[in-house]
Amino acid sequence: MNCRHCGATLQLPFLDLGSAPPSNAYLTSESLQAPELWFPLRVMVCEQCWLVQTEDFSRADALFAADYAYFSSFSDTWLEHARQYVQTMISRFTLNTHSKVIEVAANDGYLLQYVQQAGIPCLGIEPTSGTAQAARAKGLTIIEEFFGEQLAQTLAADGQSVDLMTANNVLAHVPEINDFVKGFTTLLKPQGVATFEFPHLLRLVQENQFDTVYHEHYSYLSLLTVEAIFSSQGLHIFDVEQLPTHGGSLRVYAQRADLGRHERTKRVAKVLTEEMTAGMTGTAFYTGLQGRAEQVKNDLLLFLLEAKQQGLAVAAYGAAAKGNTLLNFAGVRPDLLPYVVDRNPAKQGKFMPGSRIPIVDEAHLQRNRPDRILILPWNLGDEVMKQLEYIREWGGQFVTAVPGLEIH
C-alpha cells in the first residue's frame, strides 16, 4: 500500500486491532440472521510525510451509507461546542447577512442551525441520507453528496464561493484527502477562511486513545502532516487551537495560500514544536501503542469476568463507534455485557456491530438498576455521569476503560 498523500510505500506498523465490522453499521433483528462483513483493522505510518492511515479494505460509500446512525445533536456538550464556535466565527471574521457559510459533513444540522438563526446564508454538504433528512427538517439546505474538488468546482461555477467553510471531524474520514482539501481552496473566496477540527494524533498516542481507531477514520492527523497536505493543495495554515473535544482535538484555521490576508499566529509554531519535541518525525513515537491497547483489553475482560463471578450486573452506556472498537477488540459479547443504553432513537432496538449486543433506551436503567455502567464514549464521561447521577441512589457506579480501567 502507498501513502494516500505522498505516495510513498508504507512499511511501519502503528496498530493492529484484528478485524471488525464498520463501527456504525448497526444491526437490525433481520440482519442478525445474515452474515456480517468484517474487515482487517490495521493502521500504518508513512515515514515520508508521517500520515498515519488505515489499510484500504472498504469504500467510503459503504461506510457512510443511507442508514448511517451517528447523529451529532444527541450530545448536549457537542451542541454547546457548535453554538460557541458559530458565535466566535461571526465575531472574529465579521460574518453577516451578506456572508456565505458552508459546512462539509453537516450531519443533522447540529451546527448550521446556529448559523441560520444568526441570519447568515448557509449550505450543508452531507452524504448520508438519514442525517441529511434530519438537517432539512431544521429548515437547512443540504447537498447530499461526498465533497471533493469536482463538487467544489460545480458550486464555485454556480456562484457559491464562501466566506467561511467549516469541517468538523471529517478530515480524518476521507480516503482521497488531497482531493478533499483541494476542494476548499477552490470554493473559498479570495479572503475566505476554512476551519477544520480533528482528533490530535499526539493525544491519541500519549493518552492511549486506541479505540478512536475504526474503519471510518482513514487518517490520524498531526499538525505537521496536515500542514504538508494543505500546502500541497494551496492552503496556508494561519492559526490553530487546542480543544478538549474528542479527548483532545485541533482546530486549524486555513486560507488560500495565494490571496489570504491573515498573519500566522504564534500558536502554530507552538503546536508544531510540541509535536517535534514528542518525536512525531521519528519511528519510535509510533511503536508503543499496541502493547498499551492490549493492556486495556485484558483489564476490561478481567473486570467483566470478575463482575459476573460476583453477581454484579453490568450495563454499558453510549453505542458509540469507539465503543464498538473496544468491544470487538476485546471480544466482549452479551454474556458479559447484556445491553447498551443510548439516547439516539435511530440506534435503539438495533444491535452493536460485531458484538451483537442489544441497544436499548434509558428506561432500562431504572427498571434493571445495574451495579456498574461502563461508559463507552469516555470523551463524554462527565456529561454522562451528570445525566445518570441517579444510579448512585441504588449504589451504582460508573466505569471507564480508556485510557485505563477506572471506577468512578
C-alpha positions in Angstrom: 0.0 0.0 0.0 1.1 3.5 -0.8 0.5 6.7 1.3 -2.7 8.5 0.5 -1.0 11.8 0.5 2.6 11.5 -0.8 2.5 8.0 -2.5 5.4 6.6 -0.5 5.4 2.8 0.3 4.0 2.1 3.8 6.2 -0.2 5.9 5.9 1.0 9.5 3.0 -0.6 11.5 1.2 1.6 14.0 -1.7 -0.6 15.4 -3.3 -3.9 14.7 -6.8 -4.4 16.2 -7.5 -7.6 14.4 -10.7 -7.3 12.4 -14.0 -5.6 12.9 -17.2 -4.6 11.0 -17.7 -0.9 10.2 -18.3 0.7 13.6 -21.5 2.5 12.6 -23.0 -0.5 10.8 -25.7 -1.2 13.5 -27.6 -4.4 13.0 -31.4 -4.9 12.9 -33.3 -8.0 14.0 -33.4 -9.1 10.4 -29.7 -8.5 9.7 -28.8 -10.7 12.7 -29.9 -13.6 10.6 -27.4 -12.7 7.8 -23.6 -12.9 7.6 -21.8 -9.8 8.8 -18.9 -8.2 6.9 -15.7 -7.8 8.9 -12.6 -6.0 7.6 -9.0 -6.1 9.0 -8.3 -3.1 11.2 -4.7 -2.3 10.7 -3.0 1.1 10.7 0.3 2.1 9.1 2.6 5.1 9.2 4.1 6.9 6.2 7.8 7.6 7.0 8.0 10.4 4.5 5.1 12.7 5.5 4.1 10.9 8.8 0.5 10.4 7.8 -1.0 7.6 9.9 -3.6 5.8 7.9 -5.7 2.6 7.8 -5.1 0.0 5.2 -7.6 0.1 2.4 -10.3 -2.6 2.7 -13.7 -0.8 2.3 -15.0 2.2 0.3 -16.4 5.4 1.8 -19.8 4.9 0.3 -20.1 1.5 2.1 -19.2 3.0 5.4 -21.3 6.2 5.1 -24.5 4.6 3.8 -28.1 5.7 4.0 -28.6 4.1 7.4 -25.6 5.8 9.0 -26.6 6.2 12.6 -24.3 8.9 14.0 -26.4 12.0 14.8 -24.4 14.9 16.4 -27.3 16.5 18.1 -27.7 13.8 20.8 -24.8 15.2 22.7 -25.6 18.4 24.7 -21.8 19.0 25.0 -21.3 18.9 21.3 -24.3 21.2 20.6 -22.8 23.8 23.0 -19.5 23.4 21.3 -21.1 24.2 18.0 -23.0 27.1 19.3 -19.9 28.7 20.8 -18.0 28.1 17.5 -20.6 29.9 15.5 -20.6 32.9 17.8 -16.8 33.0 17.7 -16.6 32.8 13.9 -19.2 35.6 13.5 -17.3 37.9 15.8 -13.7 37.1 14.6 -14.4 37.2 10.8 -17.3 39.8 10.8 -19.8 37.5 9.2 -23.2 39.0 8.5 -26.3 38.6 6.2 -24.1 39.2 3.2 -21.7 36.4 4.0 -21.9 32.7 3.0 -21.1 29.7 5.1 -20.7 26.1 4.0 -20.3 23.2 6.4 -18.8 20.0 4.9 -20.2 16.9 6.8 -23.1 18.9 8.1 -24.6 15.8 9.7 -28.0 16.5 11.2 -27.7 20.3 11.2 -26.2 20.5 14.7 -24.0 23.5 13.8 -25.7 25.2 10.8 -28.8 25.7 12.8 -27.0 28.4 14.8 -25.6 30.0 11.6 -29.2 30.0 10.2 -30.5 31.5 13.5 -28.0 34.4 13.1 -29.5 35.2 9.7 -26.3 34.2 7.7 -26.9 32.3 4.4 -25.6 28.8 4.7 -25.4 25.5 3.0 -24.6 22.0 4.2 -22.9 19.1 2.4 -23.8 15.7 3.9 -23.6 12.4 2.0 -25.7 10.3 4.4 -29.4 10.5 3.8 -30.7 9.9 7.3 -28.7 12.8 8.8 -29.3 15.0 5.8 -33.0 14.5 6.2 -32.8 15.5 9.9 -30.9 18.7 8.8 -33.5 19.5 6.3 -36.2 19.1 9.0 -34.5 22.1 10.7 -35.0 24.2 7.5 -31.5 23.8 6.2 -30.4 23.4 2.6 -28.4 20.2 2.2 -26.5 18.8 -0.8 -26.4 15.1 -0.4 -23.0 14.2 -1.8 -19.5 13.5 -0.9 -17.3 16.6 -1.0 -14.2 17.0 -3.2 -12.7 19.1 -6.0 -15.4 18.2 -8.5 -18.3 19.3 -6.3 -16.3 22.4 -5.3 -15.9 23.4 -8.9 -19.6 22.9 -9.6 -20.5 25.1 -6.6 -18.0 27.8 -7.5 -19.3 28.0 -11.1 -22.8 28.4 -9.6 -21.6 31.5 -7.6 -21.5 29.6 -4.3 -18.0 30.7 -3.2 -17.9 31.2 0.5 -16.5 33.4 3.3 -16.3 30.5 5.8 -16.1 26.8 5.3 -16.2 24.5 8.4 -15.3 20.8 8.5 -15.6 19.3 12.0 -14.4 15.7 12.4 -14.4 14.9 8.7 -10.8 15.4 7.6 -9.9 12.0 9.1 -12.9 10.4 7.4 -11.9 10.9 3.7 -9.9 8.4 1.7 -8.9 10.9 -1.0 -7.5 13.5 1.3 -5.7 15.6 -1.3 -8.8 15.9 -3.5 -10.9 16.8 -0.4 -8.6 19.6 0.7 -8.2 21.0 -2.8 -12.0 21.5 -2.8 -11.7 24.0 -0.1 -9.1 26.0 -2.0 -11.4 26.1 -5.0 -14.5 27.1 -3.1 -13.1 29.8 -0.8 -13.5 33.5 -1.7 -10.1 35.2 -2.0 -10.2 36.3 1.6 -12.3 33.3 2.8 -11.4 31.1 5.8 -11.7 27.4 6.3 -11.6 25.7 9.7 -11.0 22.0 10.4 -11.4 20.1 13.6 -10.0 16.7 14.1 -8.7 14.5 17.0 -5.0 15.2 17.6 -2.7 12.2 16.9 -0.4 13.4 19.7 -3.2 13.0 22.3 -4.3 9.6 20.8 -0.8 8.2 21.4 0.0 9.9 24.7 -3.3 9.1 26.3 -3.8 5.6 24.8 -7.0 6.5 22.9 -6.7 3.5 20.6 -10.4 3.0 20.5 -10.8 6.0 18.2 -9.3 3.8 15.5 -12.0 2.4 13.3 -12.7 1.9 9.6 -14.4 5.3 9.1 -11.2 7.0 10.2 -8.9 6.7 7.2 -6.3 9.1 8.7 -4.9 10.0 12.1 -3.6 13.5 12.0 -0.8 15.7 13.4 -0.4 19.4 12.6 2.9 18.6 10.9 1.2 16.3 8.4 -1.9 18.5 7.9 0.4 21.4 7.1 2.2 19.4 4.5 -1.1 18.2 2.9 -2.6 21.7 3.0 0.5 23.3 1.4 0.4 20.9 -1.4 -3.2 21.8 -2.2 -2.9 25.6 -2.0 -4.0 26.2 1.6 -1.9 28.1 4.2 -2.5 27.5 8.0 -2.5 30.7 9.9 -3.8 29.7 13.3 -4.6 26.6 15.5 -6.4 26.0 18.7 -6.1 23.0 21.1 -9.5 21.8 22.2 -10.7 19.3 24.8 -13.3 17.7 22.4 -12.9 14.0 21.5 -10.2 13.5 24.0 -8.1 16.4 22.6 -8.6 17.9 19.2 -7.0 20.6 17.0 -9.0 23.4 15.3 -7.0 24.5 12.3 -7.6 27.8 10.5 -6.6 28.0 6.8 -6.8 30.4 4.0 -5.8 30.4 0.3 -2.0 30.5 0.1 -2.1 32.9 -2.8 -4.6 35.5 -1.6 -5.1 35.0 2.2 -4.5 38.1 4.4 -4.4 36.7 7.9 -1.0 36.6 9.6 0.2 33.4 11.2 -0.1 33.3 15.0 2.5 32.0 17.4 0.1 29.1 18.3 1.0 27.3 15.1 4.7 27.3 15.9 3.9 26.2 19.5 2.0 23.1 18.4 4.5 22.2 15.7 7.3 22.4 18.3 5.3 20.3 20.7 4.9 17.6 18.1 8.6 17.7 17.1 9.6 17.5 20.7 7.4 14.5 21.2 9.2 12.7 18.4 6.5 12.7 15.8 9.0 12.7 12.9 10.7 9.6 14.2 9.7 5.9 14.2 9.9 5.4 18.0 6.9 7.6 18.7 4.6 5.2 16.7 5.7 1.9 18.2 4.3 1.7 21.7 0.6 1.9 21.3 -0.1 -1.8 20.6 1.0 -3.0 24.0 -1.0 -0.4 25.8 -4.1 -1.2 23.8 -3.7 -4.9 24.7 -3.4 -4.0 28.4 -6.8 -2.1 28.3 -8.3 -5.1 26.5 -7.1 -7.5 29.2 -8.2 -5.2 32.1 -11.7 -4.8 30.7 -12.2 -8.6 30.2 -10.9 -9.2 33.8 -13.3 -6.6 35.2 -16.3 -8.1 33.3 -15.4 -11.7 34.3 -15.0 -10.8 37.9 -18.2 -8.8 38.0 -20.1 -11.8 36.6 -18.5 -14.1 39.2 -19.5 -11.7 42.0 -23.1 -11.5 40.7 -22.8 -7.8 39.8 -25.0 -6.6 36.9 -23.1 -4.6 34.3 -24.5 -2.4 31.5 -22.9 0.0 29.1 -23.9 3.5 28.0 -23.4 5.1 24.6 -23.5 3.0 21.4 -20.5 4.9 20.1 -18.1 3.9 17.3 -15.2 3.9 19.8 -17.2 1.6 22.0 -17.6 -0.8 19.1 -13.8 -0.8 18.5 -13.2 -1.6 22.2 -15.8 -4.3 22.5 -14.8 -6.1 19.3 -11.1 -5.9 20.0 -11.7 -7.4 23.5 -14.2 -10.0 22.1 -17.0 -8.9 24.5 -20.4 -10.4 23.8 -23.9 -10.2 25.5 -22.9 -12.9 28.1 -20.6 -10.3 29.7 -22.4 -7.1 28.7 -26.2 -7.8 28.1 -27.2 -4.3 26.7 -26.0 -0.8 25.8 -28.1 2.2 26.6 -28.3 5.1 24.0 -30.3 8.3 23.7 -30.5 8.1 19.9 -33.8 6.6 18.7 -32.1 5.6 15.4 -29.9 3.2 17.4 -32.5 1.9 19.9 -33.9 -1.5 19.0 -30.7 -2.3 17.0 -27.6 -4.3 17.9 -24.0 -3.3 18.1 -22.0 -4.4 15.1 -19.8 -7.4 15.7 -20.6 -7.9 19.4 -24.4 -8.0 18.6 -25.2 -6.5 22.0 -28.8 -5.1 22.1 -29.2 -1.3 22.2 -31.9 -0.1 24.5 -33.4 3.2 25.8 -32.6 4.7 29.2 -35.7 3.3 30.8 -33.9 0.0 31.1 -31.6 1.5 33.7 -34.5 2.5 36.0 -36.0 -1.0 35.6 -32.9 -3.1 35.9 -30.7 -1.0 38.2 -27.3 -2.3 37.1 -24.5 -2.2 39.6 -21.9 -0.9 37.1 -22.3 1.2 34.0 -19.4 1.1 31.5 -19.3 4.5 29.7 -18.1 3.7 26.2 -17.8 7.3 24.9 -15.3 8.3 27.6 -14.9 11.7 26.0 -18.4 12.5 27.2 -17.9 10.9 30.6 -18.6 14.0 32.6 -21.8 14.6 30.7 -23.0 11.0 31.0 -22.3 10.8 34.7 -24.2 14.0 35.4 -27.1 12.8 33.2 -27.2 9.4 35.0 -26.3 10.6 38.5 -29.5 8.9 39.8 -27.8 5.4 39.5 -26.0 6.2 42.7 -29.3 6.1 44.6 -29.1 2.3 44.4 -25.3 2.1 44.8 -24.5 2.1 41.1 -21.0 3.1 39.9 -19.6 4.3 36.6 -16.6 2.6 34.8 -14.4 3.8 32.0 -11.9 1.5 30.3 -9.8 4.1 28.3 -7.0 5.2 28.9 -7.1 2.7 31.7 -9.8 0.9 33.7 -11.2 3.3 36.3 -14.3 3.0 38.6 -15.9 6.4 39.4 
